[in-house]
Amino acid sequence: MPDISLTIVVVLCLASLAAGWIDAVVGGGGLLLLPAMLLGLPGGTPAAYALGTNKAVAIVGTTGAAVTYARKAPVDVRLAVRIGLAALAGSTAGAFVAAGMSTDVLKPVVMVVLLGVGTFVMLRPAFGTAPSTEPVSARRVLAAIGLAGLGIGFYDGLIGPGTGTFLVLALTALLHFDLVTASATAKIVNCCTNAGALATFAWKGTVYWQLAALMAVFNLVGGMVGARTALKKGSGFVRVVLLTVVFALVANLAYQQWIA
């Protein structure tokens, strides 16, 4: 465990709690947790340790949220795992590409896409408020595996921020899920991508396991409470959180691109 003060440990645990809640409701918890990790670890610590420890924390909260959702929401676990395995392959490929290129050129594109998505959701109040009564076609399932799995998984390995949010949006649009079911399904997919990334960081030895174990407890509580909140409040509440996270992600990417 790195040599950090008790105050910083407390702050990181509270950030982990809040990130778990946000991630369970609509994805995007990394927007809070990863910057907190980068700021909280001692100066000069390689970024890989923040990324690896972040994944070790996030996978616990994501798993807790996924289990909570699966018990109470109508989740097709088999379909979610199929998409998750595709996302695992995509994230691995994205990580290899990221090692040899600068991702800064892609950030403006991601911002434009997010702004378009946010505008669409604002102008379509009914988006994701209720599931479709029509059966999902095999073509849509394949599209979800390709886009939500391989495509967004590749993005996760290449850049990362907002992966959970993109998953929720893609699953809602492609499979006509309501936002609560899409969030539940996205958590299972996230478990697969997080497991792959964590295995890579663990193999490289860039995880502070003691710190991760402590923060993971708070992230787990946040994730389980967040899932229960989404189930209780419904899709209308998730929609508000979704829009908030989308525009926060745009602001974060803009800051990284032009100010930081």
PLY file of the C-alpha trace (Angstrom):
ply
format ascii 1.0
element vertex 260
property float x
property float y
property float z
element edge 259
property int vertex1
property int vertex2
end_header
0.00 0.00 0.00
1.42 3.44 -0.89
2.44 5.87 1.84
-0.58 8.19 1.95
-2.23 10.01 4.84
-5.35 8.84 6.65
-7.22 11.90 5.34
-6.49 10.94 1.73
-7.55 7.35 2.41
-10.88 8.59 3.80
-11.41 10.87 0.80
-10.64 8.02 -1.61
-13.08 5.72 0.21
-15.85 8.35 0.04
-15.12 8.91 -3.66
-15.30 5.15 -4.14
-18.70 5.06 -2.41
-20.11 7.83 -4.61
-18.59 6.33 -7.77
-20.16 2.97 -7.01
-23.59 4.60 -6.73
-23.22 6.56 -9.98
-21.86 3.56 -11.86
-24.72 1.32 -10.72
-27.42 3.79 -11.75
-26.17 4.68 -15.22
-22.42 4.10 -15.57
-19.69 6.73 -15.50
-18.41 6.20 -11.95
-14.87 6.30 -13.29
-15.34 10.03 -13.98
-15.14 10.52 -10.21
-13.00 7.63 -9.00
-10.09 7.72 -11.46
-9.31 11.46 -11.05
-9.52 10.98 -7.27
-7.01 8.14 -7.54
-4.65 10.19 -9.71
-4.78 13.10 -7.27
-4.67 11.00 -4.09
-1.69 8.76 -4.84
1.78 10.13 -4.04
3.39 12.37 -6.65
5.43 10.49 -9.18
3.30 7.35 -8.97
2.95 5.86 -12.48
-0.58 6.28 -13.88
-0.74 2.52 -14.44
-1.06 2.01 -10.67
-4.05 4.36 -10.52
-5.65 2.56 -13.46
-4.97 -0.90 -12.09
-6.14 -0.10 -8.56
-9.21 1.62 -10.00
-10.15 -1.54 -11.91
-9.66 -3.70 -8.82
-12.07 -1.42 -6.93
-14.60 -1.02 -9.74
-15.03 -4.72 -10.45
-16.27 -5.31 -6.90
-18.89 -2.57 -7.04
-19.95 -3.55 -10.54
-20.38 -7.18 -9.50
-22.43 -6.18 -6.46
-24.67 -3.99 -8.60
-25.03 -6.74 -11.22
-26.12 -9.27 -8.59
-28.59 -6.80 -7.08
-30.10 -6.05 -10.48
-30.23 -9.71 -11.52
-32.30 -10.57 -8.45
-34.96 -7.92 -9.04
-34.83 -6.77 -12.67
-35.82 -8.73 -15.80
-32.27 -9.32 -17.02
-31.37 -11.80 -19.75
-28.12 -12.99 -18.16
-27.24 -15.25 -21.09
-27.51 -12.37 -23.57
-25.57 -10.06 -21.24
-22.72 -12.59 -20.97
-22.58 -12.99 -24.77
-22.25 -9.22 -25.17
-19.76 -9.16 -22.30
-17.48 -11.74 -23.89
-17.47 -9.70 -27.11
-16.68 -6.59 -25.04
-13.80 -8.45 -23.38
-12.31 -9.21 -26.79
-12.91 -5.62 -27.93
-11.30 -4.06 -24.86
-8.23 -6.28 -25.26
-7.84 -5.15 -28.86
-8.38 -1.52 -27.87
-5.69 -1.74 -25.20
-3.17 -3.05 -27.74
-4.01 -0.21 -30.16
-3.83 2.37 -27.38
-0.27 1.33 -26.60
0.88 2.59 -30.00
-1.16 5.74 -30.59
-2.32 8.96 -28.98
-5.99 8.90 -28.03
-6.19 12.70 -27.85
-7.28 12.88 -31.48
-10.34 10.78 -30.68
-11.57 12.82 -27.72
-13.22 15.59 -29.80
-15.09 12.90 -31.77
-16.31 11.31 -28.53
-17.45 14.73 -27.27
-19.48 15.35 -30.42
-21.08 11.91 -30.17
-21.94 12.48 -26.50
-23.44 15.90 -27.19
-25.55 14.37 -29.94
-26.67 11.58 -27.63
-27.51 14.01 -24.84
-29.53 16.19 -27.19
-31.38 13.14 -28.52
-32.31 11.95 -25.03
-33.48 15.45 -24.07
-35.66 15.76 -27.16
-37.09 12.25 -26.77
-38.64 12.15 -23.28
-40.02 8.65 -23.92
-36.57 7.19 -24.71
-35.99 4.24 -22.41
-39.00 4.91 -20.17
-40.68 1.61 -21.01
-39.53 -1.64 -22.64
-40.80 -2.62 -26.07
-43.47 -5.30 -26.15
-42.09 -6.69 -29.43
-39.62 -9.62 -29.31
-36.01 -8.73 -30.05
-34.91 -10.02 -33.45
-31.74 -12.02 -34.00
-30.42 -9.16 -36.14
-30.73 -6.73 -33.23
-29.01 -9.17 -30.90
-26.09 -9.48 -33.33
-25.97 -5.70 -33.64
-25.83 -5.40 -29.86
-23.00 -7.94 -29.66
-21.12 -6.07 -32.38
-21.69 -2.48 -31.25
-22.26 -2.72 -27.50
-19.82 -5.61 -27.18
-16.94 -5.33 -29.63
-17.35 -1.62 -30.41
-17.78 -0.17 -26.93
-15.40 -2.76 -25.52
-12.77 -1.50 -27.98
-13.48 2.06 -26.83
-13.06 0.96 -23.21
-9.61 -0.43 -23.94
-8.64 2.56 -26.08
-9.92 5.51 -24.00
-12.31 4.32 -21.28
-14.32 7.15 -19.66
-18.08 6.75 -19.95
-18.06 3.13 -21.11
-20.97 2.20 -18.83
-22.98 5.17 -20.06
-22.38 4.22 -23.70
-23.47 0.66 -22.91
-26.74 1.83 -21.35
-27.52 4.02 -24.37
-26.61 1.33 -26.92
-28.62 -1.40 -25.20
-31.64 0.88 -24.89
-31.49 1.88 -28.55
-30.64 -1.51 -30.06
-32.64 -3.89 -27.89
-35.47 -1.51 -26.90
-34.79 -2.00 -23.20
-36.04 0.46 -20.63
-33.21 2.34 -18.92
-33.34 0.25 -15.74
-33.01 -3.05 -17.65
-30.28 -1.52 -19.83
-28.37 -0.44 -16.69
-28.74 -3.92 -15.23
-27.47 -5.57 -18.41
-24.62 -3.08 -18.72
-23.35 -4.06 -15.25
-22.92 -7.68 -16.32
-21.10 -6.59 -19.47
-18.91 -4.29 -17.36
-17.97 -7.21 -15.13
-16.48 -8.94 -18.18
-14.51 -5.92 -19.39
-13.28 -5.07 -15.90
-12.14 -8.66 -15.36
-10.07 -8.60 -18.54
-8.49 -5.24 -17.73
-7.79 -6.22 -14.12
-6.09 -9.44 -15.23
-3.78 -7.39 -17.45
-2.91 -4.89 -14.69
-2.42 -7.68 -12.14
-0.09 -9.51 -14.52
1.95 -6.31 -14.86
1.98 -5.86 -11.06
0.38 -2.39 -11.14
-2.33 -2.84 -8.49
-2.17 -1.61 -4.90
-4.16 -4.52 -3.49
-4.47 -3.33 0.13
-5.76 0.09 -0.86
-8.03 -1.49 -3.47
-9.51 -3.91 -0.92
-10.40 -1.06 1.46
-11.91 1.14 -1.26
-13.73 -1.84 -2.78
-15.84 -2.24 0.36
-17.18 1.30 -0.08
-17.60 0.83 -3.83
-19.58 -2.36 -3.22
-21.94 -0.57 -0.82
-22.36 2.30 -3.29
-23.02 -0.09 -6.16
-25.66 -2.10 -4.31
-27.41 1.03 -3.01
-27.28 2.58 -6.49
-28.87 -0.48 -8.08
-31.65 -0.48 -5.49
-32.19 3.25 -6.02
-32.55 2.77 -9.78
-34.96 -0.14 -9.29
-37.04 1.87 -6.83
-37.06 5.22 -8.67
-37.50 3.79 -12.17
-36.45 4.85 -15.65
-37.42 8.51 -15.24
-34.88 8.92 -12.46
-32.21 7.02 -14.42
-32.85 9.34 -17.38
-32.03 12.43 -15.27
-28.83 10.84 -13.93
-27.93 9.72 -17.46
-28.13 13.26 -18.84
-26.12 14.59 -15.91
-23.36 12.03 -16.45
-23.30 12.57 -20.25
-22.71 16.30 -19.94
-20.24 15.81 -17.08
-18.30 13.45 -19.34
-18.28 16.03 -22.15
-16.97 18.67 -19.73
-14.30 16.28 -18.44
-13.08 15.38 -21.94
-13.08 19.05 -22.99
-10.98 19.94 -19.94
-8.48 17.17 -20.71
-8.30 18.15 -24.37
-7.94 21.93 -24.19
-7.19 23.05 -20.61
-5.22 20.45 -18.65
0 1
1 2
2 3
3 4
4 5
5 6
6 7
7 8
8 9
9 10
10 11
11 12
12 13
13 14
14 15
15 16
16 17
17 18
18 19
19 20
20 21
21 22
22 23
23 24
24 25
25 26
26 27
27 28
28 29
29 30
30 31
31 32
32 33
33 34
34 35
35 36
36 37
37 38
38 39
39 40
40 41
41 42
42 43
43 44
44 45
45 46
46 47
47 48
48 49
49 50
50 51
51 52
52 53
53 54
54 55
55 56
56 57
57 58
58 59
59 60
60 61
61 62
62 63
63 64
64 65
65 66
66 67
67 68
68 69
69 70
70 71
71 72
72 73
73 74
74 75
75 76
76 77
77 78
78 79
79 80
80 81
81 82
82 83
83 84
84 85
85 86
86 87
87 88
88 89
89 90
90 91
91 92
92 93
93 94
94 95
95 96
96 97
97 98
98 99
99 100
100 101
101 102
102 103
103 104
104 105
105 106
106 107
107 108
108 109
109 110
110 111
111 112
112 113
113 114
114 115
115 116
116 117
117 118
118 119
119 120
120 121
121 122
122 123
123 124
124 125
125 126
126 127
127 128
128 129
129 130
130 131
131 132
132 133
133 134
134 135
135 136
136 137
137 138
138 139
139 140
140 141
141 142
142 143
143 144
144 145
145 146
146 147
147 148
148 149
149 150
150 151
151 152
152 153
153 154
154 155
155 156
156 157
157 158
158 159
159 160
160 161
161 162
162 163
163 164
164 165
165 166
166 167
167 168
168 169
169 170
170 171
171 172
172 173
173 174
174 175
175 176
176 177
177 178
178 179
179 180
180 181
181 182
182 183
183 184
184 185
185 186
186 187
187 188
188 189
189 190
190 191
191 192
192 193
193 194
194 195
195 196
196 197
197 198
198 199
199 200
200 201
201 202
202 203
203 204
204 205
205 206
206 207
207 208
208 209
209 210
210 211
211 212
212 213
213 214
214 215
215 216
216 217
217 218
218 219
219 220
220 221
221 222
222 223
223 224
224 225
225 226
226 227
227 228
228 229
229 230
230 231
231 232
232 233
233 234
234 235
235 236
236 237
237 238
238 239
239 240
240 241
241 242
242 243
243 244
244 245
245 246
246 247
247 248
248 249
249 250
250 251
251 252
252 253
253 254
254 255
255 256
256 257
257 258
258 259
